[in-house]
Amino acid sequence: MTSFSANLGFLWADRALPAAIRAARAHGFDAVECHWPYETPVLDVMAALEETGLEMLGLNTRRGDVSNGDNGLAALPQREEEARAAIDEAIDYADRTDTAAIHVMAGKASGSKAQTTFLRNLDYATTRTDRTILIEPLNRHDAPGYFLNTTMQARDIITELAVPNLKLMFDCYHVARNEGDVLFRLQDLLPIIGHIQVASVPGRRAPDHGELHYPTVFSKIADLGWKKPIGAEYKPSGDTEEGLDWMKRYNS
């Protein structure tokens, strides 16, 4: 049976994070994850997690100045102080909520200086915590200019740093849109994958339609021996609860 984690950056996004956690439990999710929880008092999140018994699988570092186009900080030269403050903040929130993994967002950058900066900041993050540090390639359609955009680039970074708590966030949606060959890449990259996420392609809706055939994807993930909940990081086409029939089919 496939188990799922509700990504509360998209699901029940109209509710406060603690209420969204409770909704995820009420509707059969096995875990939760979020984007940027920092405006929510951490004690409220801790209480909701304890009440529901759900684990928080992941959260993101802050993007920076979104109004100025920022989409992460860790690969931006001359902004290492901000990037490390965001990493420290994420680690602190993760420690208090016992969140399993932290996605360190690279940001919009390119070139050798960005590469060096990203590596330094990832080294900083992985030595500051034993929790899993995730890096995620984002597709060029949704995140133009993002520094990290292919799984091969991510693998090279993970190989170069060679630390056990640096892993790949394998988002089937982003991989399909940017690279294709999702089934091959899942198998090939399995040793460095720390979390898997899903959404339809190309619409980023529930994973029950679109170009990527998720019954085959979920079967492949199971055959590979993956036991952790898979992140449902999709944008509901309407009310979150009315669109959950897909999950009932896949985890029955």
C-alpha positions as CSV (number, residue, x, y, z in Angstrom):
1,M,0.0,0.0,0.0
2,T,1.3,3.4,-1.0
3,S,1.3,6.1,1.8
4,F,1.2,9.8,1.2
5,S,2.2,13.1,2.9
6,A,0.1,16.2,2.4
7,N,2.0,19.1,1.2
8,L,0.3,21.9,3.1
9,G,1.9,24.6,1.0
10,F,-0.8,23.7,-1.6
11,L,-3.4,21.4,0.2
12,W,-5.7,23.3,2.6
13,A,-3.7,26.4,1.8
14,D,-6.7,28.5,2.9
15,R,-6.3,27.3,6.5
16,A,-3.8,28.1,9.2
17,L,-1.1,25.5,9.3
18,P,-2.3,23.8,12.5
19,A,-5.8,23.4,11.1
20,A,-4.4,22.1,7.8
21,I,-2.4,19.5,9.8
22,R,-5.6,18.3,11.5
23,A,-7.4,18.2,8.1
24,A,-4.7,16.0,6.7
25,R,-5.1,13.5,9.5
26,A,-8.9,13.6,9.2
27,H,-8.6,12.7,5.5
28,G,-6.2,9.9,5.7
29,F,-2.7,11.3,5.1
30,D,0.1,9.5,6.8
31,A,2.4,12.5,7.2
32,V,2.6,16.2,6.3
33,E,5.1,18.6,4.9
34,C,5.1,22.4,4.3
35,H,6.8,25.2,2.5
36,W,7.5,28.2,4.8
37,P,5.9,27.8,8.2
38,Y,7.8,30.6,9.9
39,E,4.8,33.0,10.4
40,T,3.0,30.2,12.4
41,P,3.9,30.0,16.1
42,V,6.0,26.9,16.5
43,L,4.1,25.8,19.6
44,D,0.9,25.7,17.6
45,V,2.4,23.5,15.0
46,M,3.9,21.2,17.7
47,A,0.5,20.9,19.4
48,A,-1.2,19.9,16.1
49,L,1.5,17.3,15.3
50,E,1.3,15.8,18.7
51,E,-2.5,15.8,18.6
52,T,-2.7,14.1,15.2
53,G,0.4,11.8,15.6
54,L,1.6,13.0,12.2
55,E,5.2,13.5,11.3
56,M,6.3,16.7,9.5
57,L,8.5,15.4,6.7
58,G,9.9,18.6,5.4
59,L,10.0,22.4,5.2
60,N,11.9,24.9,3.1
61,T,14.3,27.6,3.8
62,R,13.0,31.1,3.2
63,R,13.1,32.4,-0.4
64,G,14.4,35.9,0.5
65,D,12.8,39.0,-0.9
66,V,10.0,37.5,-3.0
67,S,8.7,41.0,-4.0
68,N,12.1,41.5,-5.6
69,G,12.1,38.1,-7.4
70,D,14.0,36.0,-4.9
71,N,13.3,32.2,-5.0
72,G,15.9,31.1,-2.5
73,L,19.3,32.3,-1.3
74,A,21.8,29.6,-1.0
75,A,23.5,29.9,-4.4
76,L,23.5,33.7,-4.5
77,P,27.0,35.2,-4.2
78,Q,27.4,38.1,-1.7
79,R,24.3,36.9,0.2
80,E,25.8,34.1,2.2
81,E,25.0,35.8,5.5
82,E,21.3,35.9,4.6
83,A,21.4,32.3,3.3
84,R,22.9,31.0,6.5
85,A,20.5,32.9,8.7
86,A,17.7,31.2,6.7
87,I,19.4,27.9,7.2
88,D,19.7,28.5,10.9
89,E,16.1,29.5,11.2
90,A,14.9,26.4,9.3
91,I,17.0,24.1,11.4
92,D,15.7,25.6,14.6
93,Y,12.1,25.2,13.4
94,A,12.8,21.7,12.3
95,D,14.4,20.8,15.6
96,R,11.4,22.1,17.6
97,T,8.8,20.3,15.4
98,D,11.0,17.2,14.8
99,T,10.8,17.8,11.1
100,A,12.7,15.1,9.2
101,A,14.2,17.2,6.4
102,I,15.1,20.7,5.3
103,H,15.0,21.8,1.7
104,V,17.7,24.4,1.1
105,M,16.5,26.6,-1.7
106,A,19.2,27.6,-4.2
107,G,17.7,30.7,-5.8
108,K,18.1,32.3,-9.2
109,A,21.8,32.3,-10.1
110,S,24.3,30.8,-12.6
111,G,28.0,30.3,-13.1
112,S,31.0,29.2,-11.1
113,K,30.6,31.7,-8.3
114,A,27.0,30.5,-7.7
115,Q,28.2,26.9,-7.7
116,T,30.9,27.6,-5.1
117,T,28.5,29.6,-3.0
118,F,25.9,26.8,-3.1
119,L,28.5,24.2,-2.1
120,R,29.7,26.3,0.8
121,N,26.2,26.9,2.1
122,L,25.2,23.3,1.8
123,D,28.4,22.3,3.7
124,Y,27.3,24.8,6.4
125,A,23.8,23.3,6.5
126,T,24.9,19.6,6.7
127,T,27.4,20.3,9.5
128,R,24.9,22.3,11.5
129,T,22.4,19.4,11.8
130,D,22.1,15.7,11.5
131,R,18.7,16.1,9.9
132,T,18.4,15.4,6.1
133,I,19.3,18.4,3.9
134,L,17.4,18.2,0.6
135,I,18.2,20.0,-2.7
136,E,15.5,20.0,-5.4
137,P,15.9,20.7,-9.1
138,L,13.1,23.0,-10.3
139,N,11.9,23.0,-13.9
140,R,12.7,25.9,-16.1
141,H,9.1,26.6,-17.0
142,D,7.9,27.3,-13.5
143,A,11.2,28.6,-12.1
144,P,13.2,30.3,-14.9
145,G,16.7,31.2,-13.8
146,Y,16.7,28.8,-10.9
147,F,20.3,27.6,-10.2
148,L,19.5,23.9,-9.7
149,N,17.4,22.5,-12.6
150,T,18.5,18.9,-13.4
151,T,18.9,15.8,-11.4
152,M,22.4,15.3,-12.9
153,Q,23.5,18.7,-11.6
154,A,22.1,17.7,-8.2
155,R,23.9,14.4,-8.2
156,D,27.2,16.0,-9.0
157,I,26.8,18.3,-6.0
158,I,25.8,15.5,-3.7
159,T,28.7,13.4,-4.9
160,E,31.2,16.3,-4.5
161,L,30.2,17.1,-0.9
162,A,29.9,13.4,0.0
163,V,28.1,13.8,3.3
164,P,25.4,11.3,4.4
165,N,22.7,13.8,5.2
166,L,22.6,15.6,1.8
167,K,20.0,14.1,-0.4
168,L,17.9,14.7,-3.5
169,M,14.3,15.8,-3.4
170,F,12.9,13.9,-6.4
171,D,9.8,15.7,-7.6
172,C,8.3,13.7,-10.4
173,Y,6.5,16.8,-11.7
174,H,9.7,18.9,-12.0
175,V,11.7,16.0,-13.4
176,A,9.1,15.1,-16.0
177,R,8.8,18.7,-17.2
178,N,12.5,19.4,-17.4
179,E,14.1,16.0,-18.2
180,G,11.6,13.2,-18.8
181,D,12.5,9.5,-18.2
182,V,11.0,9.6,-14.7
183,L,11.0,5.8,-14.2
184,F,14.7,5.5,-15.3
185,R,15.8,8.4,-13.2
186,L,13.9,7.1,-10.1
187,Q,15.8,3.8,-10.3
188,D,19.2,5.4,-11.2
189,L,19.1,8.0,-8.5
190,L,17.4,5.9,-5.7
191,P,20.6,5.8,-3.5
192,I,20.6,9.6,-3.2
193,I,16.9,10.3,-3.0
194,G,15.7,11.6,0.3
195,H,12.0,12.4,-0.6
196,I,9.7,11.9,-3.5
197,Q,6.9,14.2,-4.5
198,V,4.2,14.0,-7.2
199,A,1.7,16.0,-9.2
200,S,0.2,15.7,-12.7
201,V,2.1,16.8,-15.7
202,P,1.9,19.5,-17.1
203,G,-0.9,21.0,-15.0
204,R,0.5,20.3,-11.5
205,R,-2.9,19.0,-10.3
206,A,-3.8,15.8,-8.5
207,P,-1.8,12.8,-9.8
208,D,-4.7,10.9,-11.4
209,H,-4.4,12.3,-14.9
210,G,-2.0,14.0,-17.3
211,E,1.0,12.9,-19.3
212,L,2.7,11.0,-16.5
213,H,1.0,7.7,-15.8
214,Y,1.1,7.5,-12.0
215,P,-0.2,4.0,-11.5
216,T,3.0,2.9,-13.3
217,V,5.1,5.4,-11.3
218,F,3.7,4.2,-7.9
219,S,4.2,0.6,-8.9
220,K,7.9,1.4,-9.8
221,I,8.4,3.2,-6.5
222,A,7.1,0.2,-4.6
223,D,9.2,-2.2,-6.7
224,L,12.3,-0.1,-5.7
225,G,11.5,-0.8,-2.0
226,W,10.5,2.8,-1.1
227,K,8.7,2.7,2.2
228,K,8.3,6.4,3.1
229,P,5.2,8.5,2.4
230,I,5.2,10.2,-1.0
231,G,4.6,13.9,-1.0
232,A,1.4,15.1,-2.6
233,E,2.6,18.5,-3.7
234,Y,0.0,19.5,-6.2
235,K,-2.4,22.5,-6.7
236,P,-6.0,21.4,-6.1
237,S,-8.3,22.3,-9.0
238,G,-11.0,23.2,-6.4
239,D,-11.7,22.3,-2.8
240,T,-8.9,20.1,-1.4
241,E,-11.2,17.6,0.2
242,E,-13.4,17.1,-2.9
243,G,-10.3,16.2,-4.9
244,L,-8.9,13.4,-2.8
245,D,-10.5,10.4,-4.6
246,W,-7.1,9.7,-6.3
247,M,-5.5,8.9,-3.0
248,K,-8.2,6.5,-2.0
249,R,-7.5,4.5,-5.2
250,Y,-3.8,4.4,-4.8
251,N,-3.5,3.5,-1.1
252,S,-6.3,1.0,-0.8
